[in-house]
């Protein structure tokens, strides 16, 4: 019976020893865990900021692309309109510019 009590006392002692070192380990690792949590929070905030900036840059890029396309179409429309200018207007233009224009065009040929 004495062996049973000694075994029970050793078992209870080992449980207390385990609880003591578990608490001590938890207490020692608490600052490290808090530091890791803070680091993860900062990384997440930076990631969200970068994602927001990326979205903003993509939107700006899209707006610039649309603006360039609009201006390209406007210039192309003007060029096409100038090419479709009726012959009488060309004759009026040549008459206003005079013989220099005709001579220059003939010399280019």
VMD Tcl script that draws the C-alpha trace (Angstrom):
set ca {
  {0.00 0.00 0.00}
  {2.92 2.29 0.67}
  {4.03 1.84 -2.96}
  {0.61 3.00 -4.14}
  {0.83 6.18 -2.05}
  {4.37 6.87 -3.25}
  {3.29 6.29 -6.84}
  {0.31 8.58 -6.36}
  {2.53 11.26 -4.79}
  {5.01 11.01 -7.67}
  {2.20 11.21 -10.19}
  {0.71 14.32 -8.50}
  {4.21 15.83 -8.20}
  {4.89 15.23 -11.90}
  {1.52 16.83 -12.82}
  {2.39 19.90 -10.69}
  {5.88 20.02 -12.23}
  {4.38 19.77 -15.73}
  {1.86 22.55 -14.97}
  {4.58 24.79 -13.53}
  {6.85 24.46 -16.57}
  {3.94 24.75 -18.98}
  {2.93 28.03 -17.31}
  {6.54 29.23 -17.30}
  {6.96 28.35 -20.99}
  {3.71 30.13 -21.86}
  {4.77 33.19 -19.85}
  {8.21 33.24 -21.54}
  {6.77 32.84 -25.03}
  {3.98 35.43 -24.58}
  {6.13 38.43 -25.71}
  {7.30 36.48 -28.75}
  {3.73 35.55 -29.66}
  {2.62 39.18 -29.23}
  {5.52 40.35 -31.37}
  {4.59 37.88 -34.11}
  {0.96 39.05 -33.97}
  {2.04 42.70 -34.30}
  {4.30 41.81 -37.21}
  {1.48 39.95 -38.96}
  {-0.83 42.92 -38.40}
  {1.73 45.34 -39.88}
  {2.34 43.07 -42.87}
  {-1.41 42.76 -43.45}
  {-1.82 46.55 -43.29}
  {1.04 47.06 -45.77}
  {-0.43 44.39 -48.05}
  {-3.82 46.12 -47.97}
  {-2.15 49.47 -48.71}
  {-0.23 48.02 -51.65}
  {-3.40 46.38 -52.99}
  {-5.25 49.69 -52.72}
  {-2.45 51.53 -54.53}
  {-2.37 48.81 -57.20}
  {-6.10 49.18 -57.76}
  {-5.74 52.96 -57.96}
  {-2.87 52.68 -60.46}
  {-4.85 50.23 -62.58}
  {-7.80 52.62 -62.62}
  {-5.52 55.54 -63.57}
  {-3.92 53.45 -66.30}
  {-7.35 52.56 -67.66}
  {-8.38 56.24 -67.67}
  {-5.17 57.23 -69.48}
  {-5.70 54.47 -72.04}
  {-9.25 55.63 -72.67}
  {-8.10 59.25 -72.99}
  {-5.37 58.32 -75.47}
  {-7.85 56.26 -77.48}
  {-10.35 59.15 -77.53}
  {-7.70 61.62 -78.68}
  {-6.42 59.17 -81.28}
  {-9.94 58.78 -82.67}
  {-10.43 62.56 -82.69}
  {-7.22 63.11 -84.65}
  {-8.08 60.27 -87.02}
  {-11.52 61.77 -87.59}
  {-9.94 65.15 -88.41}
  {-7.47 63.55 -90.81}
  {-10.22 61.55 -92.50}
  {-12.36 64.67 -92.81}
  {-9.49 66.56 -94.37}
  {-8.91 63.73 -96.84}
  {-12.57 63.79 -97.85}
  {-12.53 67.52 -98.55}
  {-14.41 68.17 -101.78}
  {-12.51 69.24 -104.86}
  {-13.96 72.80 -105.01}
  {-12.58 73.57 -101.59}
  {-9.18 72.29 -102.68}
  {-9.35 74.58 -105.73}
  {-10.25 77.52 -103.50}
  {-7.33 76.70 -101.24}
  {-4.95 76.46 -104.18}
  {-6.22 79.77 -105.55}
  {-5.67 81.45 -102.18}
  {-2.19 80.02 -101.79}
  {-1.38 81.02 -105.32}
  {1.00 79.65 -107.88}
  {3.76 78.93 -105.34}
  {1.78 76.00 -103.98}
  {1.20 74.53 -107.45}
  {4.84 75.03 -108.41}
  {6.06 73.39 -105.24}
  {3.74 70.39 -105.74}
  {4.88 70.04 -109.37}
  {8.55 70.13 -108.34}
  {7.92 67.41 -105.71}
  {6.57 65.09 -108.40}
}
mol new
graphics top color blue
foreach p $ca { graphics top sphere $p radius 0.5 }
foreach p [lrange $ca 0 end-1] q [lrange $ca 1 end] { graphics top cylinder $p $q radius 0.2 }
display resetview
